[in-house]
Amino acid sequence: MTAALQGSLLDLAEKPQLRPVAVGLRRHVLSRGAWVDVRPGWLAGAEALYEALAADVPWQADRRQMYDRVVDVPRLTCFYSEGDRLPHPVLDEARDALSAHYAPELGEPFRTAGLCHYRDGSDSVAWHGDRIGRARDLDTMVAILSVGSARDLMLRPRGGGESIGFSLGHGDLVVMGGSCQRTWDHAILKTARPVGPRISIQFRPKGVR
């Protein structure tokens, strides 16, 4: 089912503005050397950013081979490589702020931005880890800024195990670090609940997909 996007009554900023990364940031330590940082409300004016991205990003509806047939990817996507102009100035600010905050642990800046548009509860991304490239063998970080309706980011140990979830809403930040991409999987699961659209912006270091 589809629900219209509803802005937060607690976020009245008309222009997208970043708040300090460290204020309100909480680290959740997982097993196998993995961790997840969550910073609620990192971006003020998230509704304005959602509207700009929904209108201006050249969204792609992809198809992929699934066993013996080709199916639609259940979300819209757009990828910005290193050096590409990002679709909104606040995303450049966000990438720089994350690079500065996590420099002591990551040791390199975030370089790319992948965007996903979940139009309603039937859009999703299956269990996976960002293990293409260097993340297959090395610890890294993937930072995700969410705008739009809240959806649950689910995580579970790779190979199976009990899952945990983080509800990510308008302007929230989540950072998966340590061994998270190698030893845990994450997903945005389909839901029958009437949820509105959501856009996620995933910042990654060079050579990580």
C-alpha positions as CSV (number, residue, x, y, z in Angstrom):
1,M,0.0,0.0,0.0
2,T,1.1,3.6,-0.6
3,A,0.8,6.5,1.8
4,A,1.6,10.1,1.1
5,L,4.8,11.6,2.5
6,Q,4.1,13.5,5.7
7,G,6.7,16.0,7.0
8,S,7.8,15.9,10.6
9,L,6.2,18.5,13.0
10,L,9.5,18.6,14.8
11,D,11.5,19.6,11.6
12,L,10.3,23.0,10.5
13,A,13.5,24.1,8.6
14,E,12.7,25.2,5.1
15,K,16.3,24.7,3.9
16,P,18.3,21.5,4.3
17,Q,20.9,22.0,7.1
18,L,23.2,19.6,8.7
19,R,23.5,19.4,12.5
20,P,26.8,18.3,14.2
21,V,27.5,14.6,13.5
22,A,28.7,13.8,17.1
23,V,25.7,15.3,19.0
24,G,23.3,12.5,19.7
25,L,25.4,9.9,17.9
26,R,25.1,6.4,19.5
27,R,27.2,3.4,18.7
28,H,25.7,-0.1,18.8
29,V,28.4,-2.8,19.0
30,L,27.6,-6.0,17.1
31,S,29.4,-9.3,17.0
32,R,32.4,-10.2,14.9
33,G,34.0,-6.8,15.0
34,A,31.0,-5.0,13.5
35,W,29.2,-1.8,14.7
36,V,26.5,0.6,13.8
37,D,26.3,4.3,14.6
38,V,22.9,6.0,14.6
39,R,22.4,9.8,14.7
40,P,18.7,10.7,14.7
41,G,17.8,14.0,13.1
42,W,21.2,14.8,11.6
43,L,19.6,16.7,8.8
44,A,17.2,19.6,9.4
45,G,14.9,20.5,6.5
46,A,14.8,16.9,5.3
47,E,11.5,17.3,3.6
48,A,12.9,19.9,1.3
49,L,15.8,17.6,0.4
50,Y,13.4,14.8,-0.3
51,E,11.3,16.9,-2.7
52,A,14.4,18.2,-4.5
53,L,15.9,14.7,-5.0
54,A,12.6,13.1,-6.0
55,A,12.2,15.8,-8.7
56,D,15.8,16.3,-9.9
57,V,17.7,13.0,-9.7
58,P,17.7,11.0,-13.0
59,W,16.2,7.9,-11.4
60,Q,16.7,4.6,-13.2
61,A,14.3,1.6,-13.1
62,D,16.7,-1.3,-13.5
63,R,16.1,-5.0,-14.4
64,R,18.2,-8.0,-13.4
65,Q,18.5,-11.7,-14.0
66,M,16.8,-13.7,-11.2
67,Y,17.3,-17.4,-11.8
68,D,15.6,-18.2,-15.2
69,R,13.8,-14.8,-15.7
70,V,14.5,-11.1,-15.7
71,V,12.7,-9.1,-13.1
72,D,12.3,-5.4,-12.1
73,V,14.5,-4.1,-9.3
74,P,12.0,-3.1,-6.6
75,R,13.3,0.5,-6.2
76,L,14.7,3.3,-8.3
77,T,18.4,4.0,-8.2
78,C,21.1,6.5,-9.2
79,F,24.9,6.3,-8.6
80,Y,27.3,9.2,-8.4
81,S,31.0,8.2,-8.9
82,E,33.9,10.0,-7.5
83,G,34.1,13.4,-9.2
84,D,30.5,13.4,-10.3
85,R,28.4,16.5,-9.3
86,L,26.0,15.5,-6.6
87,P,22.3,16.5,-7.0
88,H,22.2,18.9,-4.0
89,P,24.8,21.0,-2.3
90,V,23.9,19.6,1.2
91,L,25.0,16.2,0.0
92,D,28.5,17.6,-0.6
93,E,28.4,19.0,2.9
94,A,27.3,15.7,4.3
95,R,30.0,13.8,2.6
96,D,32.7,16.2,3.8
97,A,31.3,16.2,7.4
98,L,31.3,12.4,7.5
99,S,34.8,12.2,6.1
100,A,36.0,14.6,8.8
101,H,34.2,12.9,11.7
102,Y,35.3,9.4,10.8
103,A,38.8,10.2,9.5
104,P,40.5,8.7,12.6
105,E,38.8,5.3,12.2
106,L,38.3,5.1,8.4
107,G,41.6,6.7,7.4
108,E,40.2,8.0,4.1
109,P,37.3,10.1,2.8
110,F,34.0,9.1,1.5
111,R,34.0,9.3,-2.2
112,T,30.8,8.1,-3.9
113,A,27.1,8.4,-3.4
114,G,24.5,5.9,-4.3
115,L,20.8,6.9,-4.1
116,C,17.8,4.6,-3.7
117,H,14.1,5.7,-4.0
118,Y,11.7,3.4,-2.2
119,R,8.3,4.5,-3.6
120,D,6.1,2.5,-1.2
121,G,6.1,-0.6,1.0
122,S,6.5,-2.9,-1.9
123,D,9.9,-1.5,-2.8
124,S,12.8,-3.1,-1.0
125,V,16.4,-4.4,-1.1
126,A,17.1,-8.0,-0.2
127,W,19.6,-9.2,2.4
128,H,23.2,-8.4,1.3
129,G,26.5,-6.8,2.3
130,D,28.4,-4.2,0.3
131,R,31.1,-6.6,-0.5
132,I,32.1,-5.6,-4.0
133,G,35.6,-4.4,-4.1
134,R,37.8,-3.8,-1.1
135,A,35.0,-4.4,1.4
136,R,35.2,-8.1,0.6
137,D,38.4,-8.4,2.5
138,L,38.8,-5.2,4.5
139,D,36.9,-3.3,7.2
140,T,35.2,-0.2,5.8
141,M,32.2,2.1,6.4
142,V,29.0,2.8,4.6
143,A,27.1,5.9,5.8
144,I,23.4,6.2,5.0
145,L,21.3,9.4,5.2
146,S,17.5,8.9,5.0
147,V,14.9,11.4,3.9
148,G,11.2,10.6,3.6
149,S,9.0,8.1,5.5
150,A,10.5,5.9,8.1
151,R,11.6,2.4,7.1
152,D,13.4,-0.3,9.1
153,L,17.0,-1.1,8.2
154,M,17.4,-4.7,9.3
155,L,20.7,-6.4,10.0
156,R,21.6,-10.1,10.8
157,P,24.8,-12.0,11.0
158,R,26.0,-13.4,7.7
159,G,25.0,-17.0,7.4
160,G,22.0,-16.6,9.5
161,G,21.0,-15.6,13.0
162,E,18.8,-13.2,15.0
163,S,18.1,-9.9,13.2
164,I,18.0,-6.5,14.6
165,G,16.4,-3.3,13.2
166,F,16.8,0.4,13.2
167,S,13.9,2.7,12.2
168,L,15.3,5.4,10.0
169,G,13.2,8.4,9.4
170,H,13.4,12.0,8.1
171,G,17.0,13.2,8.3
172,D,18.4,10.3,10.3
173,L,22.0,9.0,9.8
174,V,23.2,5.4,10.2
175,V,26.8,4.3,9.7
176,M,27.8,0.7,9.4
177,G,31.4,0.2,10.3
178,G,34.1,-2.3,11.3
179,S,33.6,-5.7,9.8
180,C,29.8,-5.0,9.2
181,Q,29.9,-5.4,5.4
182,R,31.8,-8.7,5.6
183,T,30.2,-10.4,8.6
184,W,26.7,-9.0,8.6
185,D,24.0,-8.6,6.0
186,H,21.4,-5.7,5.9
187,A,18.1,-5.2,4.1
188,I,15.0,-3.0,3.7
189,L,12.2,-5.5,3.7
190,K,8.8,-5.2,2.0
191,T,6.0,-4.3,4.2
192,A,2.2,-4.4,3.9
193,R,1.9,-1.3,6.1
194,P,0.8,1.9,4.3
195,V,4.2,3.7,4.2
196,G,5.1,6.7,2.2
197,P,8.2,7.2,-0.1
198,R,11.8,7.2,1.2
199,I,15.1,8.1,-0.4
200,S,18.4,6.9,1.0
201,I,21.8,8.3,0.2
202,Q,24.7,5.9,0.7
203,F,28.2,7.4,1.0
204,R,31.1,5.0,0.5
205,P,34.9,5.2,0.2
206,K,36.6,4.6,-3.1
207,G,36.4,1.0,-4.3
208,V,33.5,-0.1,-2.1
209,R,30.1,-1.1,-3.6
